[in-house]
Amino acid sequence: MRFEVNGTPVDADPAPGQVLRTLLREHGHVEVKKGCDSGDCGACTVLLDGRPTHSCLVPAYRASGRTVTTVAGLDPGVGDAFVDAAAFQCGFCTAGLVTTVAGLGLTQDDDETARLLKGNLCRCTGYRSICDAVARRCNTVDPVAGQDAGRSVRSPAARRIVTGREPFTLDVPATDLAHLAVLGSPHAHARIVSIDTTAALAAPGVLAVLTHEDSPATLFSTARHESRLDDPDDTRVLDPVLRFHGQRVAVVVAESLREASRALRLVEVEYEVLPAVVDPEVARSPGAPLVHGDKGPEARISEPGRNVVAQLHAEMGSVAEALAASAHRVGGTYRTGRVSHAALETHATRGWLDEDGRLVLRTSTQVPYLVRDEIAHIFALDPAQVRVLTGRVGGGFGGKQELLTEDVVALAVLRTGRAVQYEMTRADEFTIVPSRHPVRVEVELGADADGVLTALRVDVLTNTGAYGNHGPGVMFHGVSESVAVYRCANKRVDAEAVYTHTLPSGAFRGYGLGQVIFAIESAMDDLARSVGISAFDLRRRNVVVPGDRLLVADPEEVGDLDIHSYGMDQCLDLVEAALADRSADLPAPPGTLVGSGTAVAMIATIAPRGHYAEASVRLLDDGRYELSVGTTEFGNGTTTVHGQLVAQALGTTVDRIVIRQSDTDVTGYDTGAFGSAGVVVAGLALHRAALQLRTKILSAAAALRDHPSDEPRTWDVQDLGPESASGVPLTEIARAAPGLTGQGTHDGTPRSVAFNVHGFRVAVDPATGEVTVLRSVQAVDAGTVLHPEQLRGQVEGGTGQAIGTALFEEMRVDDEGRVTTASFRSYHVPQMVDLPRTEVLFADTADDLGPLGAKSMSEAPYNPVAPALANAVRDATGVRPHELPLTPDRLWRLLQR
């Protein structure tokens, strides 16, 4: 058939059942993305005869004789508006959004925009900036030499993103590429008795069928941290014992994905079905089926005979005595459910052997170096024999701090010698990719007559699922800053992370804090009511202040975490004042109950136990600079800030900086982009490197102008400009001192804390249980704000994701451990119409540890949102919610009781 793409005729012979999305990508139009392949997300939107269309729903043959326009063929005006408004973060959804906006001819009306863009999902931005782009509001500025830090300059990748030219993981050309498909377990717990691959191997196009017989025996964890000992070694690439529905049973490698998928049906497996346990309370009880009862001490599992991955039991003072003597006591049991990261780009890896026989993996990961080192460990390779690199990654939120596709692709490449690709489906993302930990939290608080805390007790049970990836870290972190934020002489923490035969849980924005903060902040709200003071005043009386030690439940605890700047007081004041002004509220629907609520959160700016970055900045021959850093860009915005920091130090502009990143062959070591460390670790290393290079450049300029390099001299910012130093052209300096480079490092210690306060006003319909947000405001203590618009976007995006957690999102798991919400259509990721506009307020602080005084702010905005919203619902209805999400049916039943 023949059709036209962006004005160019295309001849094609689509396969039976093929859709337009895959046909376009086969013809090089990689600007058309895959987010769901079910018409729910809009990432694949094209204009079909001028009409916005989800190309994943259109049979390819229906394009015959028609015109297709992708984002690359549009007039640049709409894309320019997205650039000016900074209307993207990871950017994976942006091509589809730009195409939809162009096709619909959207203009000023935000309400109309929200209604018409309901078919386009964005997981990162919170949608406000997208509305700004449609309305042609400009949120960015032009660069100014030596002054870009602190200003909303445009992202260096902006133009490529809005035109679809920025390459994500699978957007680079490949030849002779084989594809991988995975056969998943039909049982929650089973042992493979036998497996016959004869028929599958004989199927057309099949190159290999891999089973546990082909798997390395090495146990590892899919979780990645600086120390691989942080997580239990309980996983194999392919295992004869299956511990959750969907776990890998066998892998087929074939010339095409269609052939690989067809061959899966020919693999014959005999299973011995074993008893399973899906409830964590039952799982740690005597006689429960054991998930990893076969593991020894080398696996680093706390109590495999009781399904306990990790545990903490600690107390300072006497909580029982303090509670008995308290004038006020409140408590309750709170539950949070599973949540999907729902990053628009699914997990994917492409692997091959280079000309020297080295294994190369291009993958959607937040942690390239940690993946490299663990792949080398699993397959007994020298790390120098493995290269890991990323393009731009389409969202992460902690879900790509895992090794989920790289290991099986490495196995396939090493066994076949071929280039192999594995791209997960959206159903895979819901059913086999680790989710946010479901958590049960018991809280009990005591206070004196004035509302000063006398006792704080939490009992936490986390369901880590079938494997312990991130289980210990999420449990320990969940009861860390959430408890340490309050001054109290008597604290007790009991926490256990427990295995079950369900989908594994993993790292998710907030890393356990959000779940525990939901419980503690809800109880604090009840305590304020009991004492008879405002929620703001209760927190002012009890939050830590400068000079306090940050203690969980050990009075002798000594660590590297401290208050190096303090903005909690400002954040409380800002939110209280904002909520007191009702002029900005949306009108409450008739017949609804209106209430307000707030919550606070504290978070460490860097993950504990070491987070390392090595960075360099080099003067190029043409007078520009090359920035080299190992961290990954996945919507966290670090790439833009890194450029700002270097430009500020070198008196230049961000557009004169070339960026090389996230490739283990060409950049220095970096622990990875998690724990919000991209700015405060890698950014600080880069700033140090730029300052060192600055000194070298000025010294070289002095030598060229007859100033000996050892002559005492004070240099100020005017000595180094965009194209010269002390009047000497940078190109001349580069010729005289070729390869001039500055180096910088950071080891992630000591660590500071950041603070966030959120406030809501809501209206609750007692007849339906529906919650309408009338006002949403968050004050953040981010230290020096290096990029106001980007920081605002991070807060809005984190808030939007948290509102989804609080009101809509819930991965449902049946009694047999099977996930039943396997698509966007059955799992409610917030659409543009679902989210309010959140007012973002900045505290005026500067941290003495961060680059130019900055603090991290990627995870932090998520944590106080759910409890603030639940507290507002309690204020409106008089009924305390104890379980998330607050879906209308759940809240309606609560109101009826």
C-alpha positions in Angstrom: 0.0 0.0 0.0 1.0 3.7 -0.3 0.3 6.5 2.1 1.9 9.9 2.9 3.9 10.7 6.0 4.8 14.4 6.6 4.4 15.1 2.9 6.5 12.2 1.7 5.0 9.1 -0.1 5.7 5.8 1.7 5.3 2.3 0.2 4.6 -0.3 2.9 3.5 -3.9 3.2 2.0 -4.1 6.8 1.9 -7.5 8.5 -1.5 -9.0 9.3 -2.9 -7.3 12.4 -0.2 -4.6 12.5 -1.1 -1.2 13.8 -0.1 2.2 12.3 2.1 3.0 15.3 4.5 0.1 14.7 4.5 0.6 11.0 5.5 4.2 11.4 8.3 3.3 13.7 9.5 0.7 11.3 9.8 3.4 8.7 12.0 5.6 11.0 9.3 7.7 12.6 10.4 7.1 16.2 8.8 10.4 17.3 5.6 8.3 17.5 5.9 6.7 21.0 4.5 3.7 22.7 2.9 4.3 26.1 0.1 1.8 26.3 -0.9 0.4 22.8 -4.5 0.5 24.0 -5.5 4.1 23.1 -5.4 5.3 26.7 -2.3 7.6 26.9 -2.0 9.5 23.7 1.8 9.2 23.4 1.4 7.8 19.8 -0.9 10.5 18.5 -0.6 11.5 14.9 -2.8 13.5 12.6 -4.6 11.1 10.2 -6.0 13.2 7.4 -5.6 16.2 9.8 -7.5 14.6 12.7 -5.7 13.7 16.0 -5.7 9.9 16.2 -4.1 7.3 18.5 -2.1 5.4 16.0 -1.9 2.3 18.2 -5.6 1.8 17.6 -5.6 2.1 13.8 -4.9 -1.0 11.7 -2.0 -0.1 9.5 -3.8 -1.0 6.3 -6.4 1.7 7.0 -3.7 4.3 6.3 -3.7 3.4 2.6 -4.1 6.4 0.4 -4.3 8.8 3.4 -2.0 11.4 4.9 -0.3 11.0 8.2 1.4 13.9 10.0 3.6 13.2 13.0 5.0 15.9 15.3 8.0 16.1 13.1 5.8 17.4 10.2 4.0 20.1 12.1 4.3 23.8 11.9 6.8 24.8 14.6 4.5 27.2 16.4 2.8 24.8 18.8 6.2 23.2 19.6 7.7 26.6 20.3 4.9 27.4 22.7 5.8 24.2 24.6 9.4 25.3 24.7 8.6 28.7 26.0 6.2 27.4 28.7 8.6 24.6 29.8 5.6 22.3 29.2 7.4 19.0 29.7 9.6 17.1 32.2 10.7 13.7 30.9 9.1 14.7 27.5 8.0 11.2 26.5 4.3 12.3 26.2 5.2 15.6 24.6 5.2 14.6 20.9 1.7 13.3 21.3 0.5 16.3 23.2 1.9 18.8 20.7 0.3 16.8 17.9 -3.1 16.8 19.6 -3.0 20.5 20.4 -2.0 21.3 16.8 -4.7 19.1 15.4 -7.5 20.5 17.6 -6.4 24.1 17.3 -6.6 24.7 21.0 -6.2 28.2 22.3 -6.8 30.0 25.6 -9.5 28.3 27.7 -7.9 26.0 30.3 -11.2 24.2 31.1 -11.7 23.5 27.4 -8.1 22.3 27.1 -8.5 19.9 30.0 -11.6 18.4 28.5 -10.2 18.0 25.0 -6.8 16.7 26.2 -8.3 14.0 28.4 -6.9 11.4 26.0 -3.3 12.5 26.6 -1.7 11.4 29.9 1.3 13.1 31.4 2.8 11.5 34.6 5.4 14.2 35.2 4.1 17.8 35.0 0.8 18.0 36.8 -0.5 19.6 33.5 -0.4 23.3 34.5 2.6 24.0 32.2 0.8 22.2 29.3 -2.2 24.5 29.8 0.2 27.4 29.7 1.7 26.2 26.4 -1.8 26.0 24.9 -2.6 29.5 26.1 0.8 30.8 24.8 2.1 31.8 28.2 5.8 32.1 28.4 7.5 30.8 31.5 11.2 30.8 30.4 13.8 33.4 29.7 16.8 33.9 27.4 20.2 33.0 28.8 22.5 35.7 30.2 26.2 35.1 30.5 27.2 34.2 34.1 23.7 34.8 35.4 21.7 31.7 34.4 21.6 30.0 37.9 18.4 31.1 39.5 16.6 31.9 36.2 14.1 29.8 34.2 16.3 29.2 31.2 15.1 26.8 28.5 16.1 23.2 28.7 19.0 22.3 26.3 16.8 19.5 24.9 13.6 21.5 24.6 13.6 21.9 20.8 14.5 18.3 20.2 11.8 17.1 22.6 8.9 19.1 21.1 9.8 18.0 17.6 10.3 14.4 18.5 14.0 14.4 17.7 15.3 13.6 21.2 16.2 9.9 21.3 14.7 7.9 24.1 15.9 4.3 24.8 14.7 2.6 21.6 14.7 5.6 19.3 18.1 4.9 17.7 18.5 2.9 14.5 19.4 -0.8 14.8 20.2 -3.5 12.2 20.0 -7.3 12.5 18.0 -6.9 15.7 16.4 -10.0 17.4 13.5 -9.7 19.9 12.8 -11.3 23.2 9.4 -12.5 24.6 8.8 -13.8 28.1 6.6 -16.7 29.3 5.1 -15.8 32.7 4.1 -18.0 35.5 0.3 -18.9 35.7 0.7 -19.6 39.4 1.5 -17.5 42.5 3.8 -20.3 43.8 5.0 -23.3 41.9 8.0 -25.4 41.1 8.9 -26.2 37.5 8.9 -30.0 37.2 9.8 -30.2 33.6 10.0 -27.9 30.6 10.1 -28.9 27.0 11.3 -26.4 24.5 11.6 -28.6 21.4 8.5 -27.3 19.5 9.3 -23.7 20.3 12.9 -24.1 19.1 11.6 -25.5 15.8 9.2 -22.6 15.2 10.0 -20.1 12.4 12.5 -17.4 13.3 13.4 -18.7 16.7 17.0 -18.3 17.7 17.0 -19.6 21.3 14.7 -20.7 24.1 16.2 -20.0 27.5 15.1 -21.5 30.8 16.5 -21.8 34.3 18.9 -24.4 33.0 20.6 -21.6 31.1 20.5 -19.1 33.9 23.6 -18.2 36.0 23.3 -19.6 39.5 24.3 -16.2 41.0 21.7 -14.8 43.3 21.2 -11.0 43.2 18.7 -8.2 43.9 16.9 -6.3 41.2 17.2 -3.2 43.5 20.3 -1.0 42.9 22.1 0.9 45.5 25.7 2.1 46.0 26.3 -0.9 48.1 24.9 -4.1 46.6 24.7 -5.5 50.2 21.8 -3.1 51.0 19.3 -5.5 49.5 18.8 -9.3 49.9 20.2 -11.6 47.2 17.1 -13.6 46.5 16.7 -13.4 42.7 17.9 -15.4 39.7 17.7 -14.4 36.1 15.5 -17.5 35.6 14.5 -19.6 38.6 12.9 -23.1 38.8 10.8 -21.9 41.7 8.2 -19.3 40.8 6.9 -16.9 43.5 4.4 -14.6 41.9 2.0 -14.5 38.9 3.9 -13.5 35.8 7.4 -14.4 37.0 9.7 -15.5 34.1 9.4 -19.1 33.3 11.1 -19.1 29.9 12.4 -16.7 27.3 12.2 -17.0 23.5 14.6 -15.0 21.3 13.5 -14.7 17.7 14.0 -12.6 14.6 10.8 -10.7 15.3 8.6 -10.0 18.3 5.7 -11.7 16.5 7.7 -14.9 16.0 9.0 -14.8 19.6 5.5 -14.3 21.0 4.0 -17.1 18.9 6.7 -19.5 20.0 5.9 -18.9 23.7 2.7 -20.9 23.2 4.8 -24.0 22.1 6.8 -24.1 25.4 5.4 -27.0 27.4 5.8 -26.7 31.2 4.8 -29.1 34.0 4.3 -27.3 37.3 4.1 -28.5 40.9 1.7 -26.0 42.4 2.7 -25.0 45.9 0.8 -23.2 48.8 0.9 -19.4 48.5 0.3 -16.6 51.0 -0.7 -13.1 49.9 -1.5 -11.4 53.2 1.6 -10.0 55.0 -0.1 -10.4 58.4 -0.6 -14.1 57.7 2.8 -14.5 56.0 4.7 -13.8 59.2 2.5 -16.1 61.3 3.6 -19.6 62.3 2.9 -22.3 59.7 2.6 -19.8 56.8 4.0 -20.9 53.4 7.6 -19.7 53.1 8.5 -17.6 50.1 12.3 -17.9 50.5 12.7 -20.6 53.1 15.4 -22.1 51.0 17.8 -19.2 51.4 20.7 -19.1 53.8 22.5 -16.3 55.7 24.4 -15.3 52.5 21.1 -13.9 51.1 20.9 -11.4 54.0 17.3 -12.0 54.8 16.4 -11.2 58.4 14.1 -14.2 59.1 13.4 -16.4 56.1 11.6 -18.9 58.3 9.1 -16.2 59.2 9.0 -14.4 55.7 10.6 -11.3 57.3 13.0 -9.5 55.0 14.1 -6.8 57.4 12.9 -5.5 60.8 13.5 -2.7 63.3 12.5 -2.6 66.9 13.8 0.3 68.9 12.7 2.6 71.7 14.0 5.6 73.5 12.5 6.6 76.8 9.4 4.8 77.9 6.5 5.1 75.5 4.1 3.1 77.7 4.7 5.3 80.8 4.5 8.5 78.8 1.2 7.5 77.1 -0.2 6.6 80.5 0.7 10.1 81.9 -0.4 12.0 78.8 -3.3 14.5 78.9 -4.2 13.7 75.3 -3.9 10.3 73.5 -4.9 9.6 69.9 -4.2 6.7 67.6 -5.4 4.6 64.7 -4.5 2.1 62.0 -3.8 3.3 58.5 -3.5 1.5 55.2 -2.0 2.5 51.9 -2.3 0.4 48.7 -0.2 -0.5 45.8 0.5 2.2 43.3 2.1 1.9 39.8 4.8 4.2 38.8 3.0 4.5 35.4 6.0 6.1 33.7 5.0 6.6 30.1 8.1 4.9 28.7 7.9 1.2 29.6 11.1 -0.6 30.7 13.2 -1.5 27.7 16.7 -2.7 26.9 18.6 -3.2 23.7 21.9 -5.2 24.0 24.7 -6.3 21.6 28.3 -7.2 21.5 30.6 -4.5 20.2 33.5 -5.0 17.8 35.7 -5.9 20.7 33.3 -8.5 22.0 32.2 -6.3 25.0 28.6 -6.5 26.1 26.7 -3.2 25.5 23.3 -2.4 27.0 21.3 0.7 26.0 18.6 0.7 28.6 15.9 2.8 30.4 17.6 3.0 33.8 18.2 5.6 36.4 21.4 3.9 37.5 23.7 3.0 34.5 26.9 2.4 36.6 25.0 0.2 39.1 23.5 -1.8 36.3 26.9 -2.3 34.8 28.5 -3.5 38.0 25.6 -5.9 38.8 25.5 -7.4 35.3 29.2 -8.0 35.6 28.6 -9.7 39.0 25.8 -11.9 37.7 27.6 -13.1 34.6 31.1 -13.2 36.1 32.5 -10.5 33.8 35.0 -7.9 34.4 33.1 -4.5 34.6 35.4 -3.3 31.9 33.7 -5.8 29.6 30.3 -4.2 30.1 29.1 -0.8 28.8 25.7 0.6 29.9 24.3 3.8 28.4 21.0 5.6 28.4 19.3 8.0 26.2 16.7 10.3 27.7 14.5 8.1 29.9 10.7 8.5 29.8 10.0 8.8 33.5 11.2 6.8 36.4 9.9 7.8 39.9 12.1 5.0 41.4 10.7 2.3 39.1 13.9 2.4 37.0 16.2 2.1 40.0 15.8 -1.7 39.3 17.4 -4.2 37.1 14.4 -5.7 35.4 15.2 -6.1 31.7 19.0 -5.8 31.5 19.8 -9.2 33.0 17.6 -11.3 30.6 18.8 -9.3 27.6 22.4 -9.8 28.6 21.7 -13.6 28.9 20.1 -13.6 25.4 23.0 -11.6 23.8 25.7 -13.8 25.4 23.9 -17.0 24.4 23.1 -16.0 20.8 25.7 -13.4 19.9 23.0 -11.3 18.4 21.7 -7.9 19.2 18.5 -8.4 21.2 15.7 -6.1 22.3 13.2 -6.5 25.2 10.5 -3.9 25.5 7.8 -4.4 28.2 4.2 -3.9 27.5 1.9 -1.7 29.6 0.3 -4.9 31.0 3.8 -6.0 32.0 4.3 -2.6 33.8 1.2 -3.4 35.9 1.7 -7.1 36.5 5.4 -7.9 36.8 7.2 -4.5 37.4 7.5 -3.7 41.2 5.0 -1.3 42.6 4.9 1.1 45.6 4.9 -0.9 48.8 1.5 -1.5 50.4 1.8 -0.5 54.1 -0.1 -0.9 57.3 0.8 1.6 60.0 -0.4 1.8 63.6 0.2 5.1 65.2 -0.3 6.2 68.8 0.5 9.7 70.1 0.5 11.3 73.5 0.7 15.0 74.4 0.5 17.2 77.5 -2.3 19.7 78.1 -0.6 22.3 75.8 -0.2 19.9 72.9 3.5 19.2 73.3 4.3 15.6 72.3 5.1 13.2 75.1 5.0 9.9 73.2 5.1 8.7 69.7 4.7 5.1 68.7 4.5 3.6 65.2 4.1 -0.1 64.2 4.7 -0.6 60.5 4.2 -3.6 58.3 5.2 -3.4 54.6 4.3 -6.0 52.0 7.5 -6.4 49.9 6.0 -9.0 47.7 7.8 -12.0 46.3 11.3 -10.5 46.3 13.0 -8.2 48.7 14.2 -5.6 46.3 14.2 -2.3 48.2 12.3 -3.9 51.1 14.8 -3.1 53.8 15.5 0.4 52.5 11.8 1.4 52.1 11.1 0.0 55.6 14.0 1.8 57.3 13.5 5.1 55.4 9.8 5.0 55.9 10.3 5.3 59.7 13.1 7.7 59.6 12.4 11.4 58.7 8.7 10.8 59.3 9.4 10.2 63.0 12.5 12.4 63.3 10.7 15.5 62.2 9.0 15.7 65.7 10.7 16.4 69.0 9.7 13.9 71.5 11.5 12.2 74.4 9.7 8.9 74.2 9.5 7.2 70.8 9.1 3.6 69.8 9.3 2.1 66.3 8.4 -1.5 65.4 8.7 -2.2 61.7 8.8 -5.4 59.5 9.1 -5.9 55.8 7.4 -9.2 54.9 7.5 -11.5 51.8 4.3 -12.6 50.2 3.5 -14.5 46.9 2.5 -11.3 45.2 4.0 -8.8 42.7 7.3 -7.5 44.2 7.3 -4.0 45.6 10.1 -1.5 45.0 11.4 2.0 45.1 8.7 4.7 44.6 8.9 8.5 45.0 9.2 9.2 48.7 10.7 5.7 49.4 8.4 4.7 52.2 8.0 8.1 53.8 4.7 8.9 52.1 3.0 5.8 53.6 4.1 6.5 57.1 3.7 10.2 56.9 0.1 9.6 55.9 -0.5 7.8 59.2 1.5 10.1 61.5 0.2 13.4 60.0 -3.4 12.1 60.2 -2.9 11.3 63.8 -1.4 14.7 64.4 -4.5 16.3 63.0 -6.6 14.3 65.4 -4.3 15.4 68.2 -4.8 19.1 67.3 -8.5 18.6 67.6 -8.1 16.9 70.9 -5.9 19.6 72.3 -8.1 22.3 70.8 -5.5 24.2 68.8 -5.0 24.7 65.1 -3.1 22.0 63.1 -0.5 24.6 62.3 0.1 25.6 65.9 0.4 21.9 67.0 3.1 21.4 64.5 4.9 24.6 65.4 5.1 23.4 69.0 6.6 20.0 68.0 8.6 20.1 64.8 12.4 20.0 65.0 14.2 23.4 65.0 17.8 24.3 64.3 20.0 22.8 67.0 17.8 19.8 67.5 19.2 16.3 66.8 17.3 14.3 64.3 16.4 11.2 66.3 14.1 8.3 65.4 14.3 6.0 68.4 17.9 6.0 69.5 19.1 8.8 71.8 22.7 7.8 71.1 22.3 7.9 67.3 25.1 9.7 65.5 24.9 10.2 61.8 25.7 12.6 59.0 22.1 14.0 58.7 21.6 17.4 60.2 19.7 20.7 59.7 22.0 22.8 57.6 19.2 25.2 56.6 15.7 25.6 58.0 12.5 26.6 56.3 9.8 24.7 58.1 8.6 27.8 59.9 8.3 29.7 56.7 6.5 26.9 55.0 3.9 26.6 57.8 3.4 30.4 57.7 3.0 30.5 53.9 0.4 27.7 53.7 -1.6 29.0 56.7 -1.8 32.4 55.2 -2.7 31.0 51.8 -5.6 28.9 53.2 -6.8 31.9 55.2 -7.4 33.8 52.0 -10.5 32.2 50.4 -10.5 34.5 47.4 -8.6 32.1 45.3 -10.8 29.1 46.1 -12.9 27.4 43.4 -16.6 27.6 44.2 -17.9 24.6 46.2 -20.6 22.5 44.3 -24.0 22.8 45.9 -24.8 20.5 48.7 -21.2 19.7 49.5 -19.3 19.8 52.8 -16.2 22.0 52.8 -13.1 21.6 54.9 -9.4 22.4 55.1 -6.4 20.3 56.0 -2.6 20.4 56.2 0.4 18.1 56.7 4.2 18.5 56.9 7.1 16.4 55.7 10.8 16.3 56.1 13.2 14.4 53.9 17.0 13.9 53.7 18.5 15.6 50.7 20.7 12.6 49.8 20.3 8.8 50.3 22.4 7.5 53.2 25.6 5.3 53.2 27.3 7.0 50.3 26.2 8.5 46.9 29.1 9.3 44.6 29.7 11.4 41.6 32.7 12.2 39.4 32.3 15.0 36.9 34.5 17.0 34.6 34.2 20.2 32.5 36.5 20.7 29.5 37.3 23.7 27.4 36.7 22.8 23.7 38.7 24.1 20.8 35.9 26.3 19.6 35.6 28.1 22.9 32.6 26.2 24.2 32.6 23.8 27.1 31.9 20.1 27.4 30.2 18.9 30.6 30.6 15.2 31.5 28.5 13.6 34.2 27.2 10.0 34.7 23.7 10.8 36.0 20.6 10.2 33.9 17.9 12.6 32.8 14.4 11.2 33.1 12.3 14.3 33.8 14.1 15.3 37.0 15.5 18.3 35.3 19.1 17.8 36.4 20.6 18.3 32.9 19.2 21.8 32.7 20.5 22.7 36.2 23.8 21.1 35.6 24.2 23.4 32.6 23.2 26.4 34.7 25.7 25.6 37.4 28.6 25.3 34.9 27.5 28.4 33.0 27.4 30.4 36.2 30.9 29.4 37.3 32.4 30.0 33.8 30.7 33.3 33.0 29.0 31.8 30.0 25.5 30.8 28.9 23.9 27.3 28.9 23.7 27.2 25.1 27.5 27.2 24.9 27.8 24.0 26.9 27.9 20.5 25.3 26.5 17.8 27.6 27.7 14.2 27.7 26.0 12.0 30.3 24.9 8.6 31.4 27.4 6.4 29.5 29.8 4.2 31.5 32.3 4.4 28.8 32.6 8.2 28.5 31.7 9.7 31.8 32.9 9.5 35.4 31.3 7.2 37.9 27.9 8.2 39.3 25.8 6.2 41.8 22.7 7.2 39.9 19.7 9.5 39.7 17.7 8.5 42.8 17.1 9.9 46.2 16.8 13.3 44.6 20.6 13.4 44.3 21.0 14.7 40.8 21.5 18.3 41.8 23.0 18.1 45.3 25.6 15.3 44.5 26.3 15.3 40.7 25.5 19.0 40.5 27.9 19.9 43.3 30.6 17.7 41.6 30.1 19.6 38.4 30.1 23.0 40.0 33.4 22.1 41.7 34.8 20.9 38.3 33.7 24.2 36.6 35.3 26.3 39.3 38.6 24.4 39.0 38.5 24.8 35.2 37.8 28.5 35.7 41.0 28.9 37.7 42.9 27.1 35.1 41.5 29.2 32.3 42.3 32.4 34.1 45.8 31.2 34.9 46.3 30.4 31.2 45.0 33.7 30.1 47.3 35.5 32.6 50.3 33.6 31.1 49.3 34.6 27.6 49.1 38.2 28.7 52.5 38.2 30.4 51.0 37.5 33.8 53.0 34.6 35.5 50.6 31.9 36.6 52.0 32.1 40.2 51.5 35.9 40.5 49.0 36.7 43.2 45.9 38.1 41.5 42.2 38.4 42.4 39.9 37.4 39.6 36.3 38.5 39.6 33.4 37.4 37.4 34.2 40.0 34.7 37.5 38.3 34.1 35.8 35.3 32.4 33.1 36.0 29.8 31.3 33.9 27.2 34.1 33.9 24.7 37.2 35.3 26.4 39.1 35.4 29.7 40.7 38.6 30.7 40.4 39.7 27.1 42.1 36.6 25.7 39.7 34.7 23.4 38.9 31.2 24.7 39.8 29.7 21.3 43.3 31.1 21.8 43.5 29.7 25.3 42.3 26.3 24.0 45.1 26.3 21.4 47.7 27.3 24.0 46.5 24.8 26.6 44.7 22.0 24.7 42.5 19.7 26.8 42.1 22.1 29.7 39.8 20.3 32.1 38.4 20.7 35.6 37.5 17.8 37.8 35.0 17.5 40.6 33.7 14.9 43.0 31.2 14.5 45.8 30.7 11.5 48.1 27.2 12.4 49.3 28.0 13.3 52.9 27.2 15.1 55.1 23.5 15.4 54.4 20.9 18.1 55.0 17.1 18.0 55.2 14.3 19.7 53.2 10.8 20.6 54.4 7.4 20.7 52.7 4.0 21.7 53.9 0.8 21.1 51.9 -2.6 22.6 52.4 -6.0 21.8 50.8 -9.5 23.0 50.9 -11.9 20.4 49.6 -15.6 19.9 49.0 -17.1 16.5 49.7 -20.4 15.4 48.3 -22.1 13.3 51.0 -24.4 11.7 48.5 -21.7 10.3 46.3 -18.4 10.5 48.3 -16.8 12.5 45.5 -14.0 14.9 46.5 -13.5 18.2 44.7 -10.3 20.2 45.4 -11.1 23.8 45.8 -7.6 25.0 46.7 -4.2 23.3 46.7 -1.0 25.0 47.9 2.4 23.7 48.8 5.3 25.6 50.4 8.7 24.1 49.8 12.1 24.6 51.5 14.3 23.9 48.5 17.2 26.2 49.5 18.4 28.4 46.7 16.0 28.0 43.8 18.2 27.4 40.7 15.4 27.1 38.2 12.1 28.5 39.4 9.9 27.1 36.6 11.4 23.7 36.7 11.2 23.5 40.5 7.6 24.6 40.3 7.0 21.8 37.8 8.6 19.2 40.0 6.3 20.3 42.9 3.2 20.2 40.7 4.1 16.9 39.2 4.8 15.3 42.6 1.6 16.8 44.0 -0.4 15.5 41.0 1.1 12.0 41.4 0.2 12.1 45.1 -3.3 13.3 44.5 -3.6 10.2 42.2 -2.4 8.1 45.1 -4.8 9.8 47.5 -8.0 9.8 45.4 -7.8 7.4 42.4 -4.9 5.0 42.0 -5.0 1.5 43.3 -3.5 -1.7 41.9 -6.0 -4.4 42.8 -4.7 -7.9 43.6 -7.1 -10.8 43.9 -7.0 -13.6 46.6 -4.6 -15.6 44.4 -2.1 -12.8 44.1 -3.0 -11.9 40.6 -3.0 -8.2 39.6 -6.4 -7.4 38.0 -5.7 -3.8 37.0 -3.5 -4.4 34.0 -4.2 -1.3 31.9 -4.6 2.5 32.1 -8.2 1.9 31.4 -8.7 0.0 34.7 -6.2 2.0 36.6 -6.9 5.7 37.1 -3.8 7.8 36.4 -5.0 11.4 36.8 -6.0 13.1 33.6 -5.8 16.9 33.1 -9.4 17.3 34.2 -8.7 15.5 37.5 -6.0 17.8 38.9 -6.3 21.2 40.4 -3.8 24.0 39.8 -1.4 23.9 42.8 0.0 27.1 44.1 3.7 26.6 44.8 5.4 28.9 47.4 9.2 29.0 48.0 10.7 29.5 51.5 13.7 31.9 51.5 16.6 29.7 52.6 20.1 28.7 51.4 21.7 25.4 52.4 25.4 25.4 53.2 25.9 22.0 51.7 24.2 22.2 48.3 25.6 23.9 45.1 25.0 27.6 45.4 22.8 26.8 48.4 20.3 24.5 46.6 18.5 21.5 48.2 16.9 18.5 46.4 13.2 18.7 45.6 12.1 15.8 43.4 10.7 13.3 45.9 9.8 15.7 48.7 6.6 17.3 47.2 4.8 13.9 47.1 5.0 13.1 50.8 2.6 15.6 52.6 -0.1 15.5 50.0 -2.2 12.5 50.9 -2.4 13.2 54.6 -3.2 16.9 54.0 -6.1 15.8 51.7 -7.3 13.2 54.2 -7.2 15.9 56.9 -9.3 18.2 54.8 -11.8 15.4 54.2 -12.0 14.8 57.9 -12.5 18.5 58.5 -15.3 18.6 56.0 -17.2 15.5 57.0 -16.3 14.8 60.6 -15.2 11.3 59.6 -11.5 10.2 59.7 -10.3 8.3 56.6 -7.8 5.5 57.5 -7.3 4.0 54.0 -6.0 5.2 50.6 -7.2 5.8 48.0 -10.2 7.9 49.0 -12.3 6.6 46.1 -15.9 7.8 46.1 -17.3 4.4 46.9 -15.0 3.9 49.8 -15.6 7.4 51.2 -19.4 7.1 50.7 -19.4 3.9 52.7 -17.4 5.6 55.4 -19.8 8.4 55.5 -22.8 6.0 55.8 -21.2 4.5 58.9 
